[in-house]
Amino acid sequence: MMVYNISMDTKQNRIEFTKLLRGYKSGWVAISATFDKVVVWGETLKDVMQKTKDKGQKVFYFPVEKSYSDFIGKSQE
């Protein structure tokens, strides 16, 4: 299970990416800043960055893998 911890003020919010990335087997995705949807998918990071360039919204880029057992991510704002 892939879980991402985001620290906002004193609250800890957990986001489960396993459900979010279901259906994607390879490539890269851009995930919305609210971490509730995949905005764009592409075969390479460059593809995804080009597709999101004109959207004008904050996104986070993640590689799509078959397994996320070794993936740990953390963002502090």
Secondary structure, DSSP 8 states (H G I E B T S, - for coil): --EEEEEETTEEEEEEHHHHTTT--SSEEEEETTSSSEEEEESSHHHHHHHHTTT-S-EEEEE--S--TT--EEEE-
